[in-house]
Amino acid sequence: MPELPEVETVRMILKKKIVGKTIKNVLVYYEKIIKNANTDEFISLLKKQRLIDIERQGKYLIFIFSDIILLSHLRMEGKYLLQTDGPYTKHEHIIFRFTDNNELRYHDTRKFGTMHIFKTTDFTQVKRLSPLNKLGLEPFDIAMTPEYLAQKTLKLNRSVKSLLLDQSIISGLGNIYADEVLFLSKIHPQTNVKYLGIENFRALIENSRTVLSRAISYGGTTVRSFKASDEISGSFQNYLSVHTKTNCPVCGRDIIKIKIIGRGTYLCENCQKRYDNSNNI
């Protein structure tokens, strides 16, 4: 699944290529991607709209037009392709045709992606509405503090790995980067959050920022079917410490793989400490 760095990479690519263009028409081949409008309304609202900017909130792309805002979540395998001609494939579900006859094609093999459209350009207002109002803070947010995480986990009884994947608490982290953050923080992913202290939370925040910043600088991580576009692939997969690796880069021991909330999780049992009542710090 595209995570924050991959979505940020897509945002930067699209911003360079399509900001300033005006939509002439929209073709919809799979209506279920559109979540808060019917197809006719969706097309009508987008026609003649000029794209002003592209922002990002968590894993959502935010297309800001002259009169509306469009939110797009890529989910598992969504991606955008900019083309001038050629036949449509069965996986190209929504086509945005611009007045210069270029097309932005939304391609999604598994059809899990979503789009929400809003009749406003007030992003503050949109953030108060679903789905953005369900998102927690990003690691980069100044309000993301150890105290914030301590308060959010006060009554929780769950693993720290599941905490990092909970978009309602921390927005933007996914499975790959959660493994990397926990490794740098020297915390076993099965550790229950109720045994973590302020310094643990501080490490998680600082290492989340470190991992995400590095991943963005390398264009994200290209794994399996995800690429930012047909031409551009991220390279951070070459710099991962534990995810999909076999040996720990610190101690040299075997990296093991376990399942936590159904997600494949990689860790070094020697370097990552599992906290309990007796050794909580």
PyRosetta script that sets phi, psi and omega in degrees:
from pyrosetta import init, pose_from_sequence

init()
pose = pose_from_sequence("MPELPEVETVRMILKKKIVGKTIKNVLVYYEKIIKNANTDEFISLLKKQRLIDIERQGKYLIFIFSDIILLSHLRMEGKYLLQTDGPYTKHEHIIFRFTDNNELRYHDTRKFGTMHIFKTTDFTQVKRLSPLNKLGLEPFDIAMTPEYLAQKTLKLNRSVKSLLLDQSIISGLGNIYADEVLFLSKIHPQTNVKYLGIENFRALIENSRTVLSRAISYGGTTVRSFKASDEISGSFQNYLSVHTKTNCPVCGRDIIKIKIIGRGTYLCENCQKRYDNSNNI")
pose.set_psi(1, 134.2)
pose.set_omega(1, 173.8)
pose.set_phi(2, -59.1)
pose.set_psi(2, 130.3)
pose.set_omega(2, 178.7)
pose.set_phi(3, -108.4)
pose.set_psi(3, -174.0)
pose.set_omega(3, -173.8)
pose.set_phi(4, -50.5)
pose.set_psi(4, -48.9)
pose.set_omega(4, -179.4)
pose.set_phi(5, -61.7)
pose.set_psi(5, -38.0)
pose.set_omega(5, 178.6)
pose.set_phi(6, -67.1)
pose.set_psi(6, -42.6)
pose.set_omega(6, 179.4)
pose.set_phi(7, -65.9)
pose.set_psi(7, -38.4)
pose.set_omega(7, 177.0)
pose.set_phi(8, -64.7)
pose.set_psi(8, -37.9)
pose.set_omega(8, 177.0)
pose.set_phi(9, -64.5)
pose.set_psi(9, -44.5)
pose.set_omega(9, 176.7)
pose.set_phi(10, -59.4)
pose.set_psi(10, -44.1)
pose.set_omega(10, -179.8)
pose.set_phi(11, -57.4)
pose.set_psi(11, -47.5)
pose.set_omega(11, -176.8)
pose.set_phi(12, -66.4)
pose.set_psi(12, -37.7)
pose.set_omega(12, 178.1)
pose.set_phi(13, -65.3)
pose.set_psi(13, -49.4)
pose.set_omega(13, -177.9)
pose.set_phi(14, -65.8)
pose.set_psi(14, -36.0)
pose.set_omega(14, -179.4)
pose.set_phi(15, -60.2)
pose.set_psi(15, -39.8)
pose.set_omega(15, 179.4)
pose.set_phi(16, -69.5)
pose.set_psi(16, -31.0)
pose.set_omega(16, -170.6)
pose.set_phi(17, -94.8)
pose.set_psi(17, -31.2)
pose.set_omega(17, -170.2)
pose.set_phi(18, -126.6)
pose.set_psi(18, -9.5)
pose.set_omega(18, 177.1)
pose.set_phi(19, -61.5)
pose.set_psi(19, 133.7)
pose.set_omega(19, -177.4)
pose.set_phi(20, 100.3)
pose.set_psi(20, -15.1)
pose.set_omega(20, 178.8)
pose.set_phi(21, -79.3)
pose.set_psi(21, 155.5)
pose.set_omega(21, 179.5)
pose.set_phi(22, -116.2)
pose.set_psi(22, 136.2)
pose.set_omega(22, -178.1)
pose.set_phi(23, -79.8)
pose.set_psi(23, 128.1)
pose.set_omega(23, 176.2)
pose.set_phi(24, -92.4)
pose.set_psi(24, -38.7)
pose.set_omega(24, -178.6)
pose.set_phi(25, -160.3)
pose.set_psi(25, 161.5)
pose.set_omega(25, 177.8)
pose.set_phi(26, -131.0)
pose.set_psi(26, 133.6)
pose.set_omega(26, 176.1)
pose.set_phi(27, -111.4)
pose.set_psi(27, 130.2)
pose.set_omega(27, -178.9)
pose.set_phi(28, -118.9)
pose.set_psi(28, 118.6)
pose.set_omega(28, -179.5)
pose.set_phi(29, -109.2)
pose.set_psi(29, -9.6)
pose.set_omega(29, 175.9)
pose.set_phi(30, -143.9)
pose.set_psi(30, 99.7)
pose.set_omega(30, -169.4)
pose.set_phi(31, -68.3)
pose.set_psi(31, -26.1)
pose.set_omega(31, -172.7)
pose.set_phi(32, -68.3)
pose.set_psi(32, -13.3)
pose.set_omega(32, 175.9)
pose.set_phi(33, -67.0)
pose.set_psi(33, -31.5)
pose.set_omega(33, -179.1)
pose.set_phi(34, -83.1)
pose.set_psi(34, 122.6)
pose.set_omega(34, -168.2)
pose.set_phi(35, -104.5)
pose.set_psi(35, -23.8)
pose.set_omega(35, -174.0)
pose.set_phi(36, -129.8)
pose.set_psi(36, 23.9)
pose.set_omega(36, 176.6)
pose.set_phi(37, -158.4)
pose.set_psi(37, 156.4)
pose.set_omega(37, 173.4)
pose.set_phi(38, -82.4)
pose.set_psi(38, 168.2)
pose.set_omega(38, -173.2)
pose.set_phi(39, -60.5)
pose.set_psi(39, -45.6)
pose.set_omega(39, -178.5)
pose.set_phi(40, -61.5)
pose.set_psi(40, -42.6)
pose.set_omega(40, 179.4)
pose.set_phi(41, -65.7)
pose.set_psi(41, -42.0)
pose.set_omega(41, 179.3)
pose.set_phi(42, -57.2)
pose.set_psi(42, -48.9)
pose.set_omega(42, -179.5)
pose.set_phi(43, -65.8)
pose.set_psi(43, -44.4)
pose.set_omega(43, -178.4)
pose.set_phi(44, -61.1)
pose.set_psi(44, -42.1)
pose.set_omega(44, -179.0)
pose.set_phi(45, -67.1)
pose.set_psi(45, -31.6)
pose.set_omega(45, -175.9)
pose.set_phi(46, -85.7)
pose.set_psi(46, -25.7)
pose.set_omega(46, -179.0)
pose.set_phi(47, -60.0)
pose.set_psi(47, 134.1)
pose.set_omega(47, 177.7)
pose.set_phi(48, 71.3)
pose.set_psi(48, 9.6)
pose.set_omega(48, 178.2)
pose.set_phi(49, -83.5)
pose.set_psi(49, 133.6)
pose.set_omega(49, 176.8)
pose.set_phi(50, -95.9)
pose.set_psi(50, 131.3)
pose.set_omega(50, -179.3)
pose.set_phi(51, -78.2)
pose.set_psi(51, 118.1)
pose.set_omega(51, -175.7)
pose.set_phi(52, -91.5)
pose.set_psi(52, -41.1)
pose.set_omega(52, -175.8)
pose.set_phi(53, -163.8)
pose.set_psi(53, 164.9)
pose.set_omega(53, 173.8)
pose.set_phi(54, -130.5)
pose.set_psi(54, 121.5)
pose.set_omega(54, 178.8)
pose.set_phi(55, -115.4)
pose.set_psi(55, -176.5)
pose.set_omega(55, 178.7)
pose.set_phi(56, -146.0)
pose.set_psi(56, 141.4)
pose.set_omega(56, 173.3)
pose.set_phi(57, -133.3)
pose.set_psi(57, 113.9)
pose.set_omega(57, -174.0)
pose.set_phi(58, 58.7)
pose.set_psi(58, -122.6)
pose.set_omega(58, 178.9)
pose.set_phi(59, -100.9)
pose.set_psi(59, 11.9)
pose.set_omega(59, 179.6)
pose.set_phi(60, -94.7)
pose.set_psi(60, 133.2)
pose.set_omega(60, 167.4)
pose.set_phi(61, -85.8)
pose.set_psi(61, 138.3)
pose.set_omega(61, -177.2)
pose.set_phi(62, -121.9)
pose.set_psi(62, 106.5)
pose.set_omega(62, 179.2)
pose.set_phi(63, -91.5)
pose.set_psi(63, 114.3)
pose.set_omega(63, -178.8)
pose.set_phi(64, -101.1)
pose.set_psi(64, 112.7)
pose.set_omega(64, 179.5)
pose.set_phi(65, -100.4)
pose.set_psi(65, -178.8)
pose.set_omega(65, -177.3)
pose.set_phi(66, -62.2)
pose.set_psi(66, -33.2)
pose.set_omega(66, -178.2)
pose.set_phi(67, -128.7)
pose.set_psi(67, -7.3)
pose.set_omega(67, -174.9)
pose.set_phi(68, -138.8)
pose.set_psi(68, 168.9)
pose.set_omega(68, 172.6)
pose.set_phi(69, -126.0)
pose.set_psi(69, 134.3)
pose.set_omega(69, 177.6)
pose.set_phi(70, -117.4)
pose.set_psi(70, 124.6)
pose.set_omega(70, 175.3)
pose.set_phi(71, -99.5)
pose.set_psi(71, 138.6)
pose.set_omega(71, 179.2)
pose.set_phi(72, -134.7)
pose.set_psi(72, 126.7)
pose.set_omega(72, 174.8)
pose.set_phi(73, -114.6)
pose.set_psi(73, 126.2)
pose.set_omega(73, -173.9)
pose.set_phi(74, -78.9)
pose.set_psi(74, -16.3)
pose.set_omega(74, -177.9)
pose.set_phi(75, 51.2)
pose.set_psi(75, -128.9)
pose.set_omega(75, -171.2)
pose.set_phi(76, -75.2)
pose.set_psi(76, -49.8)
pose.set_omega(76, -169.5)
pose.set_phi(77, -139.1)
pose.set_psi(77, 19.8)
pose.set_omega(77, 179.9)
pose.set_phi(78, -70.6)
pose.set_psi(78, 147.9)
pose.set_omega(78, 174.0)
pose.set_phi(79, -158.1)
pose.set_psi(79, 161.8)
pose.set_omega(79, -179.9)
pose.set_phi(80, -112.2)
pose.set_psi(80, 135.2)
pose.set_omega(80, 178.8)
pose.set_phi(81, -123.2)
pose.set_psi(81, 131.7)
pose.set_omega(81, 178.0)
pose.set_phi(82, -101.6)
pose.set_psi(82, 118.4)
pose.set_omega(82, -177.1)
pose.set_phi(83, -136.2)
pose.set_psi(83, 157.7)
pose.set_omega(83, 178.3)
pose.set_phi(84, -104.7)
pose.set_psi(84, -25.0)
pose.set_omega(84, 179.6)
pose.set_phi(85, -160.1)
pose.set_psi(85, -171.1)
pose.set_omega(85, -179.9)
pose.set_phi(86, 101.6)
pose.set_psi(86, 153.4)
pose.set_omega(86, -178.3)
pose.set_phi(87, -69.3)
pose.set_psi(87, 153.0)
pose.set_omega(87, 176.2)
pose.set_phi(88, -79.5)
pose.set_psi(88, 142.5)
pose.set_omega(88, 176.7)
pose.set_phi(89, -93.0)
pose.set_psi(89, 167.8)
pose.set_omega(89, -177.8)
pose.set_phi(90, -68.6)
pose.set_psi(90, -15.0)
pose.set_omega(90, -179.1)
pose.set_phi(91, -100.0)
pose.set_psi(91, 3.8)
pose.set_omega(91, 176.7)
pose.set_phi(92, -95.4)
pose.set_psi(92, 103.6)
pose.set_omega(92, -166.4)
pose.set_phi(93, -98.1)
pose.set_psi(93, -28.8)
pose.set_omega(93, 178.2)
pose.set_phi(94, -135.6)
pose.set_psi(94, 127.7)
pose.set_omega(94, -177.2)
pose.set_phi(95, -115.6)
pose.set_psi(95, 122.8)
pose.set_omega(95, 174.9)
pose.set_phi(96, -102.5)
pose.set_psi(96, 109.8)
pose.set_omega(96, -178.5)
pose.set_phi(97, -98.5)
pose.set_psi(97, 124.7)
pose.set_omega(97, -177.8)
pose.set_phi(98, -92.3)
pose.set_psi(98, 167.2)
pose.set_omega(98, -177.9)
pose.set_phi(99, -67.6)
pose.set_psi(99, -19.3)
pose.set_omega(99, 176.6)
pose.set_phi(100, -89.3)
pose.set_psi(100, 8.6)
pose.set_omega(100, 177.9)
pose.set_phi(101, 73.2)
pose.set_psi(101, 4.0)
pose.set_omega(101, 167.1)
pose.set_phi(102, -73.5)
pose.set_psi(102, 156.0)
pose.set_omega(102, 179.7)
pose.set_phi(103, -130.1)
pose.set_psi(103, 136.8)
pose.set_omega(103, 169.9)
pose.set_phi(104, -101.5)
pose.set_psi(104, 116.5)
pose.set_omega(104, -175.0)
pose.set_phi(105, -108.8)
pose.set_psi(105, 126.3)
pose.set_omega(105, 175.5)
pose.set_phi(106, -88.8)
pose.set_psi(106, 117.0)
pose.set_omega(106, -175.4)
pose.set_phi(107, -111.8)
pose.set_psi(107, 128.2)
pose.set_omega(107, -176.1)
pose.set_phi(108, -151.9)
pose.set_psi(108, 102.6)
pose.set_omega(108, -175.6)
pose.set_phi(109, -60.1)
pose.set_psi(109, -40.3)
pose.set_omega(109, -174.3)
pose.set_phi(110, -98.9)
pose.set_psi(110, -4.0)
pose.set_omega(110, 174.8)
pose.set_phi(111, 62.0)
pose.set_psi(111, 30.9)
pose.set_omega(111, -179.6)
pose.set_phi(112, -93.0)
pose.set_psi(112, -12.1)
pose.set_omega(112, -177.7)
pose.set_phi(113, -63.3)
pose.set_psi(113, 158.6)
pose.set_omega(113, -179.9)
pose.set_phi(114, -133.5)
pose.set_psi(114, 153.7)
pose.set_omega(114, 173.4)
pose.set_phi(115, -135.8)
pose.set_psi(115, 135.3)
pose.set_omega(115, 174.6)
pose.set_phi(116, -124.1)
pose.set_psi(116, 136.1)
pose.set_omega(116, -179.4)
pose.set_phi(117, -119.2)
pose.set_psi(117, 140.5)
pose.set_omega(117, -176.4)
pose.set_phi(118, -131.6)
pose.set_psi(118, 137.1)
pose.set_omega(118, -178.0)
pose.set_phi(119, -85.3)
pose.set_psi(119, 57.3)
pose.set_omega(119, 179.3)
pose.set_phi(120, -162.0)
pose.set_psi(120, 158.9)
pose.set_omega(120, 172.1)
pose.set_phi(121, -113.1)
pose.set_psi(121, 9.4)
pose.set_omega(121, 179.2)
pose.set_phi(122, -85.1)
pose.set_psi(122, 97.9)
pose.set_omega(122, -176.0)
pose.set_phi(123, -66.2)
pose.set_psi(123, -31.6)
pose.set_omega(123, 176.7)
pose.set_phi(124, -60.0)
pose.set_psi(124, -40.4)
pose.set_omega(124, 177.9)
pose.set_phi(125, -66.9)
pose.set_psi(125, -42.7)
pose.set_omega(125, -179.2)
pose.set_phi(126, -63.7)
pose.set_psi(126, -35.6)
pose.set_omega(126, 180.0)
pose.set_phi(127, -65.9)
pose.set_psi(127, -19.8)
pose.set_omega(127, 178.2)
pose.set_phi(128, -86.8)
pose.set_psi(128, -4.5)
pose.set_omega(128, -177.4)
pose.set_phi(129, -108.0)
pose.set_psi(129, 161.6)
pose.set_omega(129, 174.8)
pose.set_phi(130, -69.1)
pose.set_psi(130, 137.9)
pose.set_omega(130, 11.3)
pose.set_phi(131, -96.0)
pose.set_psi(131, -9.3)
pose.set_omega(131, -173.6)
pose.set_phi(132, -68.0)
pose.set_psi(132, -25.6)
pose.set_omega(132, -178.5)
pose.set_phi(133, -70.5)
pose.set_psi(133, -7.2)
pose.set_omega(133, 178.7)
pose.set_phi(134, -94.5)
pose.set_psi(134, -4.4)
pose.set_omega(134, -176.2)
pose.set_phi(135, -84.2)
pose.set_psi(135, 141.5)
pose.set_omega(135, 171.9)
pose.set_phi(136, -81.2)
pose.set_psi(136, -172.3)
pose.set_omega(136, -179.8)
pose.set_phi(137, -74.6)
pose.set_psi(137, 147.9)
pose.set_omega(137, 170.3)
pose.set_phi(138, -77.0)
pose.set_psi(138, 154.6)
pose.set_omega(138, 176.4)
pose.set_phi(139, -57.0)
pose.set_psi(139, -30.1)
pose.set_omega(139, -178.3)
pose.set_phi(140, -78.5)
pose.set_psi(140, -13.0)
pose.set_omega(140, -177.5)
pose.set_phi(141, -65.1)
pose.set_psi(141, 135.8)
pose.set_omega(141, -179.8)
pose.set_phi(142, -61.8)
pose.set_psi(142, -24.6)
pose.set_omega(142, 179.5)
pose.set_phi(143, -81.7)
pose.set_psi(143, -6.8)
pose.set_omega(143, 176.6)
pose.set_phi(144, -78.8)
pose.set_psi(144, 98.9)
pose.set_omega(144, -176.7)
pose.set_phi(145, -124.9)
pose.set_psi(145, 164.3)
pose.set_omega(145, 174.5)
pose.set_phi(146, -57.4)
pose.set_psi(146, -34.2)
pose.set_omega(146, 179.6)
pose.set_phi(147, -67.9)
pose.set_psi(147, -36.4)
pose.set_omega(147, 176.5)
pose.set_phi(148, -60.6)
pose.set_psi(148, -48.4)
pose.set_omega(148, -179.4)
pose.set_phi(149, -66.8)
pose.set_psi(149, -38.0)
pose.set_omega(149, 178.5)
pose.set_phi(150, -61.4)
pose.set_psi(150, -41.4)
pose.set_omega(150, 180.0)
pose.set_phi(151, -68.3)
pose.set_psi(151, -40.4)
pose.set_omega(151, -178.5)
pose.set_phi(152, -68.0)
pose.set_psi(152, -26.7)
pose.set_omega(152, -176.0)
pose.set_phi(153, -103.4)
pose.set_psi(153, 6.3)
pose.set_omega(153, -173.2)
pose.set_phi(154, -53.4)
pose.set_psi(154, -41.7)
pose.set_omega(154, -175.6)
pose.set_phi(155, -112.8)
pose.set_psi(155, 16.3)
pose.set_omega(155, -177.8)
pose.set_phi(156, -89.6)
pose.set_psi(156, 150.9)
pose.set_omega(156, 176.2)
pose.set_phi(157, -133.2)
pose.set_psi(157, 79.8)
pose.set_omega(157, -172.8)
pose.set_phi(158, -155.3)
pose.set_psi(158, 168.1)
pose.set_omega(158, -178.8)
pose.set_phi(159, -75.8)
pose.set_psi(159, 154.4)
pose.set_omega(159, 178.8)
pose.set_phi(160, -67.1)
pose.set_psi(160, -29.5)
pose.set_omega(160, 176.8)
pose.set_phi(161, -63.7)
pose.set_psi(161, -43.7)
pose.set_omega(161, 178.8)
pose.set_phi(162, -65.8)
pose.set_psi(162, -31.4)
pose.set_omega(162, 176.5)
pose.set_phi(163, -62.3)
pose.set_psi(163, -47.0)
pose.set_omega(163, -177.8)
pose.set_phi(164, -64.7)
pose.set_psi(164, -25.2)
pose.set_omega(164, -180.0)
pose.set_phi(165, -89.9)
pose.set_psi(165, -5.9)
pose.set_omega(165, -177.7)
pose.set_phi(166, -81.5)
pose.set_psi(166, 104.6)
pose.set_omega(166, -176.0)
pose.set_phi(167, -67.5)
pose.set_psi(167, -16.6)
pose.set_omega(167, 178.1)
pose.set_phi(168, -79.4)
pose.set_psi(168, -10.5)
pose.set_omega(168, 178.1)
pose.set_phi(169, -112.7)
pose.set_psi(169, -51.7)
pose.set_omega(169, 176.7)
pose.set_phi(170, -124.6)
pose.set_psi(170, 118.7)
pose.set_omega(170, -174.5)
pose.set_phi(171, -96.7)
pose.set_psi(171, 126.0)
pose.set_omega(171, 171.4)
pose.set_phi(172, 119.2)
pose.set_psi(172, -25.5)
pose.set_omega(172, 179.7)
pose.set_phi(173, -80.3)
pose.set_psi(173, 144.1)
pose.set_omega(173, 174.2)
pose.set_phi(174, -128.8)
pose.set_psi(174, -167.3)
pose.set_omega(174, -169.8)
pose.set_phi(175, -61.3)
pose.set_psi(175, -47.6)
pose.set_omega(175, -177.1)
pose.set_phi(176, -61.9)
pose.set_psi(176, -51.0)
pose.set_omega(176, -174.6)
pose.set_phi(177, -72.9)
pose.set_psi(177, -27.8)
pose.set_omega(177, 175.8)
pose.set_phi(178, -62.9)
pose.set_psi(178, -42.1)
pose.set_omega(178, 176.8)
pose.set_phi(179, -59.6)
pose.set_psi(179, -43.5)
pose.set_omega(179, -178.5)
pose.set_phi(180, -66.8)
pose.set_psi(180, -40.7)
pose.set_omega(180, 179.4)
pose.set_phi(181, -63.5)
pose.set_psi(181, -44.9)
pose.set_omega(181, -179.0)
pose.set_phi(182, -65.7)
pose.set_psi(182, -35.2)
pose.set_omega(182, 177.8)
pose.set_phi(183, -65.6)
pose.set_psi(183, -48.3)
pose.set_omega(183, 179.6)
pose.set_phi(184, -63.7)
pose.set_psi(184, -31.0)
pose.set_omega(184, -179.8)
pose.set_phi(185, -82.8)
pose.set_psi(185, -6.3)
pose.set_omega(185, 179.1)
pose.set_phi(186, 60.2)
pose.set_psi(186, 38.4)
pose.set_omega(186, -178.9)
pose.set_phi(187, -119.3)
pose.set_psi(187, 129.3)
pose.set_omega(187, 176.8)
pose.set_phi(188, -67.0)
pose.set_psi(188, 132.3)
pose.set_omega(188, -175.4)
pose.set_phi(189, -63.3)
pose.set_psi(189, -20.4)
pose.set_omega(189, 178.4)
pose.set_phi(190, -85.9)
pose.set_psi(190, -3.6)
pose.set_omega(190, 178.6)
pose.set_phi(191, -56.7)
pose.set_psi(191, 130.8)
pose.set_omega(191, 177.0)
pose.set_phi(192, -73.2)
pose.set_psi(192, 134.2)
pose.set_omega(192, -176.1)
pose.set_phi(193, -60.8)
pose.set_psi(193, -23.1)
pose.set_omega(193, -178.2)
pose.set_phi(194, -69.6)
pose.set_psi(194, -12.3)
pose.set_omega(194, 178.7)
pose.set_phi(195, -100.0)
pose.set_psi(195, 4.1)
pose.set_omega(195, 179.8)
pose.set_phi(196, -90.9)
pose.set_psi(196, 146.3)
pose.set_omega(196, 178.5)
pose.set_phi(197, -110.1)
pose.set_psi(197, -179.2)
pose.set_omega(197, -177.0)
pose.set_phi(198, -56.6)
pose.set_psi(198, -41.7)
pose.set_omega(198, -178.5)
pose.set_phi(199, -67.8)
pose.set_psi(199, -33.1)
pose.set_omega(199, 174.2)
pose.set_phi(200, -63.0)
pose.set_psi(200, -46.0)
pose.set_omega(200, 179.6)
pose.set_phi(201, -64.2)
pose.set_psi(201, -37.9)
pose.set_omega(201, 178.1)
pose.set_phi(202, -61.9)
pose.set_psi(202, -43.0)
pose.set_omega(202, 178.8)
pose.set_phi(203, -63.1)
pose.set_psi(203, -41.5)
pose.set_omega(203, 179.7)
pose.set_phi(204, -61.9)
pose.set_psi(204, -41.7)
pose.set_omega(204, -179.9)
pose.set_phi(205, -67.4)
pose.set_psi(205, -48.7)
pose.set_omega(205, -177.8)
pose.set_phi(206, -62.8)
pose.set_psi(206, -41.5)
pose.set_omega(206, -179.2)
pose.set_phi(207, -75.4)
pose.set_psi(207, -27.9)
pose.set_omega(207, 172.2)
pose.set_phi(208, -62.1)
pose.set_psi(208, -44.9)
pose.set_omega(208, 179.0)
pose.set_phi(209, -64.1)
pose.set_psi(209, -40.8)
pose.set_omega(209, 179.9)
pose.set_phi(210, -63.8)
pose.set_psi(210, -49.6)
pose.set_omega(210, -177.3)
pose.set_phi(211, -64.2)
pose.set_psi(211, -46.5)
pose.set_omega(211, -177.9)
pose.set_phi(212, -66.0)
pose.set_psi(212, -40.2)
pose.set_omega(212, 179.5)
pose.set_phi(213, -63.2)
pose.set_psi(213, -43.6)
pose.set_omega(213, 178.8)
pose.set_phi(214, -65.4)
pose.set_psi(214, -42.0)
pose.set_omega(214, -179.4)
pose.set_phi(215, -62.8)
pose.set_psi(215, -42.1)
pose.set_omega(215, 178.4)
pose.set_phi(216, -61.9)
pose.set_psi(216, -40.5)
pose.set_omega(216, -178.8)
pose.set_phi(217, -64.4)
pose.set_psi(217, -25.7)
pose.set_omega(217, 178.2)
pose.set_phi(218, -98.6)
pose.set_psi(218, 9.2)
pose.set_omega(218, 177.5)
pose.set_phi(219, 79.6)
pose.set_psi(219, 19.5)
pose.set_omega(219, 179.9)
pose.set_phi(220, 84.9)
pose.set_psi(220, -168.8)
pose.set_omega(220, -177.2)
pose.set_phi(221, -116.7)
pose.set_psi(221, 123.8)
pose.set_omega(221, 176.5)
pose.set_phi(222, -94.3)
pose.set_psi(222, 113.6)
pose.set_omega(222, 176.8)
pose.set_phi(223, -134.0)
pose.set_psi(223, 142.4)
pose.set_omega(223, 177.9)
pose.set_phi(224, 49.3)
pose.set_psi(224, -116.8)
pose.set_omega(224, -170.0)
pose.set_phi(225, -93.5)
pose.set_psi(225, -2.5)
pose.set_omega(225, -174.0)
pose.set_phi(226, -92.0)
pose.set_psi(226, 126.5)
pose.set_omega(226, 167.1)
pose.set_phi(227, -136.1)
pose.set_psi(227, 149.6)
pose.set_omega(227, 179.9)
pose.set_phi(228, -63.3)
pose.set_psi(228, -33.9)
pose.set_omega(228, 173.2)
pose.set_phi(229, -158.4)
pose.set_psi(229, -178.7)
pose.set_omega(229, 178.5)
pose.set_phi(230, -66.6)
pose.set_psi(230, -24.8)
pose.set_omega(230, -175.3)
pose.set_phi(231, -98.4)
pose.set_psi(231, -24.0)
pose.set_omega(231, -169.6)
pose.set_phi(232, -119.2)
pose.set_psi(232, 126.1)
pose.set_omega(232, 177.0)
pose.set_phi(233, -124.5)
pose.set_psi(233, 144.3)
pose.set_omega(233, 175.5)
pose.set_phi(234, -74.4)
pose.set_psi(234, 164.9)
pose.set_omega(234, -179.1)
pose.set_phi(235, -128.3)
pose.set_psi(235, 8.2)
pose.set_omega(235, -176.3)
pose.set_phi(236, -66.4)
pose.set_psi(236, -18.8)
pose.set_omega(236, 177.0)
pose.set_phi(237, -59.3)
pose.set_psi(237, -21.6)
pose.set_omega(237, 178.7)
pose.set_phi(238, -78.8)
pose.set_psi(238, -9.0)
pose.set_omega(238, -175.9)
pose.set_phi(239, -120.3)
pose.set_psi(239, 11.4)
pose.set_omega(239, 178.0)
pose.set_phi(240, -68.2)
pose.set_psi(240, 145.3)
pose.set_omega(240, -178.6)
pose.set_phi(241, -90.8)
pose.set_psi(241, -42.7)
pose.set_omega(241, -175.4)
pose.set_phi(242, -127.0)
pose.set_psi(242, -34.5)
pose.set_omega(242, -173.9)
pose.set_phi(243, -62.8)
pose.set_psi(243, 120.9)
pose.set_omega(243, -178.1)
pose.set_phi(244, 69.2)
pose.set_psi(244, 7.4)
pose.set_omega(244, -178.5)
pose.set_phi(245, -88.7)
pose.set_psi(245, 166.9)
pose.set_omega(245, -178.0)
pose.set_phi(246, -109.6)
pose.set_psi(246, -29.5)
pose.set_omega(246, -179.0)
pose.set_phi(247, -129.9)
pose.set_psi(247, 142.2)
pose.set_omega(247, -179.5)
pose.set_phi(248, -67.1)
pose.set_psi(248, 130.4)
pose.set_omega(248, 179.9)
pose.set_phi(249, -72.3)
pose.set_psi(249, -10.5)
pose.set_omega(249, -179.2)
pose.set_phi(250, -97.5)
pose.set_psi(250, -54.0)
pose.set_omega(250, -174.5)
pose.set_phi(251, -106.8)
pose.set_psi(251, -11.7)
pose.set_omega(251, 178.1)
pose.set_phi(252, 83.3)
pose.set_psi(252, -4.3)
pose.set_omega(252, -179.0)
pose.set_phi(253, -75.8)
pose.set_psi(253, 170.4)
pose.set_omega(253, -177.1)
pose.set_phi(254, -65.7)
pose.set_psi(254, 138.0)
pose.set_omega(254, 167.8)
pose.set_phi(255, -83.5)
pose.set_psi(255, 132.2)
pose.set_omega(255, 178.1)
pose.set_phi(256, -106.6)
pose.set_psi(256, 159.4)
pose.set_omega(256, 177.5)
pose.set_phi(257, -121.8)
pose.set_psi(257, 128.0)
pose.set_omega(257, 176.6)
pose.set_phi(258, -128.6)
pose.set_psi(258, 173.9)
pose.set_omega(258, 176.4)
pose.set_phi(259, -110.0)
pose.set_psi(259, 129.9)
pose.set_omega(259, 173.8)
pose.set_phi(260, -129.8)
pose.set_psi(260, 124.3)
pose.set_omega(260, -173.0)
pose.set_phi(261, 43.3)
pose.set_psi(261, 41.7)
pose.set_omega(261, 175.8)
pose.set_phi(262, 79.6)
pose.set_psi(262, 1.9)
pose.set_omega(262, -177.7)
pose.set_phi(263, -105.7)
pose.set_psi(263, 133.3)
pose.set_omega(263, 175.5)
pose.set_phi(264, -62.0)
pose.set_psi(264, 126.2)
pose.set_omega(264, -172.7)
pose.set_phi(265, -128.0)
pose.set_psi(265, 126.5)
pose.set_omega(265, -177.9)
pose.set_phi(266, -106.3)
pose.set_psi(266, 140.0)
pose.set_omega(266, -179.0)
pose.set_phi(267, -160.4)
pose.set_psi(267, 163.8)
pose.set_omega(267, 171.8)
pose.set_phi(268, -109.0)
pose.set_psi(268, 113.5)
pose.set_omega(268, -177.3)
pose.set_phi(269, -67.6)
pose.set_psi(269, -20.0)
pose.set_omega(269, 179.2)
pose.set_phi(270, -79.7)
pose.set_psi(270, -39.1)
pose.set_omega(270, -174.7)
pose.set_phi(271, -91.9)
pose.set_psi(271, -22.2)
pose.set_omega(271, -175.3)
pose.set_phi(272, -105.6)
pose.set_psi(272, 117.4)
pose.set_omega(272, -172.8)
pose.set_phi(273, -85.3)
pose.set_psi(273, 135.5)
pose.set_omega(273, 175.1)
pose.set_phi(274, -100.6)
pose.set_psi(274, 112.4)
pose.set_omega(274, -174.8)
pose.set_phi(275, -82.2)
pose.set_psi(275, 147.9)
pose.set_omega(275, 171.2)
pose.set_phi(276, -144.6)
pose.set_psi(276, -168.6)
pose.set_omega(276, -175.3)
pose.set_phi(277, -59.6)
pose.set_psi(277, -32.8)
pose.set_omega(277, -174.0)
pose.set_phi(278, -82.0)
pose.set_psi(278, -22.9)
pose.set_omega(278, -176.5)
pose.set_phi(279, -124.7)
pose.set_psi(279, 16.6)
pose.set_omega(279, 178.6)
pose.set_phi(280, -62.7)
pose.set_psi(280, 139.2)
pose.set_omega(280, 177.1)
pose.set_phi(281, -121.4)
pose.dump_pdb("model.pdb")
